Amino acid sequence: MEPMSLTTVLDRTRIAMSEIADYAGALGNPALRLGVTGLSRAGKTVFITALVHNIVHGGRLALFDPAAEGRIRRAFLEPQPDDTVPRFAYEDHVEALIGEDRRWPESTHRMSQMRLTLDYEPEGFVARNIGSGRLSIDIVDYPGEWLLDLPLMTRSYEEWSRTMLEASRSARCAPLARDWHRHLATLRPKEPAPETDAVKDAELFRAYLSACRDAGASFSALPPGRFLMPGDLAGSPLLTFAPLPVPEGETAPKGSLWAMMARRYDAYVRHVVRPFFRDHFARLDRQIVLVDALTALNAGPEALQDLGRALGDVLSCFRHGPASWAASLTGRRIDRILFAATKADRLHHTSHDRLETITRAMIETALERAEFAGSAVEVMALAAIRATRETTVRQNGDALPCIVGVPEAGETIGGETFDGSREMAIFPGDLPDDPQAALAGAARDTVHFVRFRPPWFEAAGPGDGASFPHIRLDRALNFLLADRLA
């Protein structure tokens, strides 16, 4: 799908005007807009918090070239540059991680943003004498549920209805959709219906979406994203629609329930999805997509295939291509995309390369489209905050590669339930060498993933080198930012 087909002529004009304004403003203070996204519980909040904390506090970033070479003079937070977007609650999230109760911060429920500015020493004699030596990084965080709305801009209400109904009849989703399906059977889409029918249908549909999310049953079946993260749209008619079993090749009769649902779907796309794409998504320079592949591996092959489809839908909406000042005047292009398989600390390092291979296999077709369009694409396994360490345990004469940490209260392995206070050594198992075997479900019974509490950590002052431990966060930063700090 050609990314520009997502936009209307008016959208393109507005995007171009905002780009001209951004370009003029960047002449005195260069800025890079980094999008951080991913589906629910992929770790967006933790990633941003760890990124900022490690850079500001001089953490261990041996593979982030500008930091390793000592060229970052100062890193500091600036006031939120966009008055219409809430600031990312960085300080609150740090407090949650290092406070007495040591807990993971709350997940993303709305869009937020923050500006991190780096004063650095450019490389080379010419660069040091001509370059500004300052880069502002605008980190844009938004719920993964909103991300899945972008493909709606290219689908009619009827196409979306058929897709959603088909997904809801799958073996994993059908039990969760029982109440909604029962109500659907009482509706007559071609006939007029009272508002109460639409409201009840939307409520049951929303309950089904929520159950899908909580059970990890289906990622591609989650849009519209604002049904689960309504924000200031709660109770609005924009959120009072749902799929209907409508016949193919026909048009909605005037005044019918079908016509009302289609009108509200179109309004949702026009007033919610398109502005999000135009005002925020289309202005990104770099993108990291966080992928919770481990949860999908635990759920089985259907969940893995569904996650791959959802990521493919999302990637097709990115405006790929090499960056240049001329291209930016007609809309920025995302020239670097990182797919990060998160929570790698739940595995021994011997399985990290397999996790990367499995993630790449899930999104192979979508990746090929992005690379063909001129974007640099990388896939890596990482843990923005490492909650475990590694050890070897001998059992019956065998050496088992284990991870050590404090499991969350309520986590269970082998009939033992943890209380959230004891440190334990756990053998997580090994991922298959063959990614296709993993996608077919071979890993489901051979690996055991446990949620761990955040690691013990003492608050640090700027520049003292103490920050959250991680796995490959420095590699991720090097891919996403290092060339702009050269």
N, C-alpha and C positions, 0 to 999 in steps of 0.2 A: 504494500500500500504506500503510495506517495505521501509523505508527511504533510505536504502543503494542501492535500485534498481535505484535511481536517478543518481548514480555515476558510471562512468566507472572505470576500473582498474587503469588507469593513474590518474584519479581524486582522488581515494582513496590513492594512493601512495603520491601524492602531499599534500593531507590533513594530512596524517600521518607525513610527514616530517615537515610541518609547526607546527604541534602540538608538536613535539619533540623540535623544536626551541623555541616555546612559553613556554613549560614546563621548559626548561633549564633557560630561562630568568626569569621565575617567582620564581626561588629558592631564589633570592635575593630581589625581589620586587613582591609579589603576586599581580595578576591582575585578574579582572573579566570582561568579555565582555558582556555588556548588550545591546541587540537589542531592539530598539524602532521602532515600525512599526504600520501600520494601513492604511486603504484606504484613498483616498483623502479627505482632510478637517476634518480628525478625531481629529486633535489637537496635532500632534507629536512635532512640533516646540515649541508650548506653554508648553507642558509637560516637555521637556528637559530643557527649560529655567527656569521654575518654580522649577524643581528638583534641579538644580545646585544652583540657587539663594537661596533657602531655606536652603540648607546644608551649603553653604559657609557663609551666613549671619546669621546663627543661628536662623532661623525662627521657628515658632510654630509647632513643630513636636512631639506632646505629645504621639502619638502612634507608633513612630519610636524608639524602645527601646534604641539603643545606644545613641541617642540624648537626650531622656527623662532622661536617667540615668547619663548624663553628662560625658560619656566615649569618646566622640569625642573631642580630644584635638585641632585639627586643620584640616581645609578642604581648599584645594587650587587647582588651575588649573595648570597643567603641559603642556609642549610643546606637540604638536600633535605627537603621537608615530609612526604613519604610514605615511611615506613620499609620498605615492601614493594616499592618500585620503584627500580631502579638510577638513579644520577644521570647526567645527560647529560655526556659527557666533553668539556666545552667547552675546557678548557685544552689537552688533547691535540690537539684538532682545530685550534686556533689554531696550535700548534707545527708541525703538519704543513703548514699553509698558508704560514707565514713562515720555516720552517726552511731549511737550506742546500739541501736537495733539492727544496723547493717542490712539494708534491704535494697532490692533493685528498684529504681525509680518507676513511676507510673508510665504506662505506654502513651504514645502520641494520640491525642483526641481531636486535635485541630492543627491548622497550619501555624508554624512559628518560624522565626528567623533570628539570627544574630550575626554581628560583624566582628570578625577577628582580624586584626591588622598586624602585619609583620614588617619591622624595619630590618633590612638585610643588606649584606655586602654583595653586590653583583660580582659575577665571575669575569675575569679579564680586565685589562687596562681600559679599553674603550668603554665597556659597560659600566665600570666603576665611575668614570668621569661624565658619562652621558645619562645613564639610567637613574631613575628616581630612588631606587633602593627601598621602595615601600610598596606593599601589596595588601589590599583589603580583601578578605575572603568573606563573602556573604553566604552563610550556611542556611539553606532553605530546607526546612523539615515539614513533611506533610503526611497525613495518615495513608497507609497503604490501601485502605478501602477507597479513598478518593482516586488513587492511581488507576484502579480498575474501571473507573468511569470513562476514561478517555476513549476507549473504543466505541462508546455509545454515540459519539459524534458522527460515525459513519454507518450507523444502523437505524433502520426505521423501528417504530414501536412493534410492528408485526414481526420483524426479524428477531428483535430482542425477546419478544414473548415466546417464540418457538424455541429459541436457544435455552431460555431459562426453564421452560416446561420440560424440555428433553433432559436437561441436567437434573431436574428435581425428581425424575423417574428412575434415576440410576440406583443401583443396589445400595449405595452408601447414603444417598439423600432421601430416598422414598420414605423411610420410616420417620424422618424428621419433618417431611412435608405432609404427613397424613391429615392433620387438621385443616391445613390450607387447601389440599386437594378435595377434601370433603365439602368445603364451602364452595369451591369452584364449580362443583357438580350442580349446585343449586342456581347458578347464574345463567342469564341469557344475554350474551354479549351484544346481539343485534337489536335488543329491545331497550327502551328507556328504563332507567333504574334510579331509585332514590339515592341521595348522597350517603345514607347509612350503609348501603351495599358496598360502595367504593371504600368507605372508611374501614369497614370490617375486613374487606379483602386485603387492603393495604396493611392492616394490623397483623393479620395472620401471615401474610407474606413476610413482613418484617420479623416476626417471631421465627419463621423458618430460616431466614438469613442468619439471624443471631445464633440459632442452634447449629447451623452449618459451620459458622466461624468457631464457636466454642468447641465443637467436636473435631475440627480440622477436617471435615468431610469433603469440602469442595471450596477451592479458592476462586475458580473462574465463575462460580455461581453466586458470587457475593454482590456484584453491582445491582442497584445503585448504592454507592458508598455512603451517601449521606443518610440512608435509612439506618445505618448502624452508628454513624457519627454525625448526627443532625446539626450540632452547633446551634446557631441562631435561627435555623429553619424548622425547629421542632414545632409541630402542629400546623405547619404551612400546607396549603393545597398542593404545593410543589412536591410534597412527599406523600400525597394521597393517590397513588396509582399502583398498579400491579399487573403482571402478565395475565393475559386471557387466552383461552384456546380459540383462536380466530381462524377462519378458513383462509387458505392460501389463494391468492389471485383475486380476492374481493376487496371492496372498499367499505369503510365503516359507515353504516346508515346514519344520517343526521339525527342528533338527539339521543343516540344509543349509548349504552354503557361503554361499548368499544370506542366510540368517538370521544367520550369524555376522558377515558384512560389515555388514549393516544395524544389528546391535546395536552394533558398534564405531563406526559412523558416528554413531548417536544418542548414544553416550557422548562422542564428540569434541565434538559440539554442546553437550551438557549440561555437560561438565566443562572445556571450553576456550573455546568461542565465547561462550556465555552469560555466564560470569564476566567475560570481557574487556569485553563490551558493558555489563554491569550496573555493574562496579566502576570502569570508566575511560571508555569511550566515551559512556555516557549522562550523564556528569557534566560534559561540556564546555559552555562558554559561547559560544565562537567557534571557527571552523574555517577553516584554509587547506588547500586541496587542491592540491598541486603536480602539474603535468601536463607530461610530457616529450613534447609534441606533435611536436617536430622529429624525434625518432627514428622516431615513427610515420609522419611524412610521408616520410621516407627509405625506410621499409619498404613503402609503397604503400597503396592504398585499403582493402584488407582489414584491415590493422593499424589504420588510423584508425577504421574502423567498429567494430572489436572494442574499441578503447580507449574509444570513446563508450559502448558497451554496458556495459563494466565500470564506468565512472564513473557511469552511470545506476543500476546495481545498488547501488553504494555510497551514492549520494546518497539513494536511497529508504530507507536505514536511519537517516538523520539524524533527530533529533527537532526538527523545525523549529518556529518560531513566535517571537513577540515575548517578550522576557524580562520577568518581573515577580517580586516576592518571593512572591506567592501561588502562581504557577505553579511556582516552583522547589521548593515543598514536595511536589509530586507528580512531580518529575522536571524537570531543567533543560531548556530549549529552546535550540537554537543559533539565535541571532537574526541572526548575520552569517556569511556563507560567502564566501570568496574563492577563486576558481579562478585559479591563476597558471600561465601558460604559461612554463616556466622556460627558462634558457639563451638568453635573447634576445640576449645579446652575440655569438652565433654568426651573427647577421643584422645588416644595416645597419638603422638606425632607420627608414628608409623602408618597411620591411616589418613593423614591430612592430604597427601597427594591423591589418594583414592576419592576423598570427598570432593576435591577440586574436579577430578575427572568425571564424577557422577553429575556434578552441577553443570559442567560444560555439556555433557550428553543431553541433559534435560532441555537445554535451550539452544541446541546446535543450529537448527534452521534459522532461528531469530538472530543468532550471532553472525551467521554468514551474511544476512541482509545488512546488518550494521557495518561489518567490516568492508563489505563491497561499497558502501556509501562513503567510505573514507574516514570512519571513526576508528580510533585505536581502542581495542577491547581487551580486557584482562579478566581472568577468573582466578580467585584465590580463596583459600580457607583462612579464616582469621577469628580471633576473639578479641574484641576491643578492650575488654577487661578480663584478664585471665583469673578464674576462680579456683583453679587446681594447679597442682604440680605433678611431676611424674616420678614413679618409682617402679621397682621390680619386686614381685612377690613370688616366692617359691611355694608350689602346691603340688603334692604327689610327685616330686622330682622335676616338675616343669617350672620354667621361669615365665611368669605372666607379666606382660607390660601393663601396669595399672596407673590410674590417676588418683590423686589424694586431694580431698577437699571436705567441706562441711555440707552434706546434702540438706536441701530445704526440708523443713518440717512436713511430714506427710508423704515424702518420697518413699517408695517401696522397691526392694530388690530381694528376690528369693524368699519372700514371706516376711522379711524384716522391714519394719516401718521406722524411719528415722525421725528424731525429735528436733532437728535443727540446731543442735548444740555440739554434737560429737563429730570429730574428724574421722573419715573412713577412707581406706584404700579400696578402690573398686576396679574390677576388670571390665571395661566397657565392651570388649569384643573387637573383632576386626571387620572392616568393610571388605566386600569382595573385590578382587583385582579387576574383574570384568564389570564395567559400568552397566552394561546391558543386563547382566545378572542382577545387579542391584535394582535397576528399574523394573525388573520382573518380580521383585519381592524377595530376592535371596537374602537380603540383609535383615529382614524383619525379625527373624528368630535367632540371629547370630550376634546382634549388637544390642546393648542395653544403655540407654541414655538417661542420666539422672540430672535433675536441676540442683545446682549448688548455690549456696549463699555467696554474696560478694566476699572477696578476700579481706583479711585484716589490713588496715591501712591507717597511717598517721598523717594528719593534715600537714601539707607542705607549704612553704613560702615560695614566691617566685624565684626561679633561678637556682634552687638548691638541689635540683636533679631528682627529686622524689616525686613519683606520680604512679598512676595505676599500672600494674603489670599487664602485658598484652601478648598476643600472638599475631605477628605480621601487620600490626597497625602501621609500623614505620614503612613497610613495603607498600601498603595502600596509599599512604601520604606521598610517597615518592612518585608513584604512578600518577596521582591526581594533581599534584601541586609543584613538583620539583622543577619542571621546565619553565614555570612562570617565576621562579626565584633564581634563575641562572644569571 
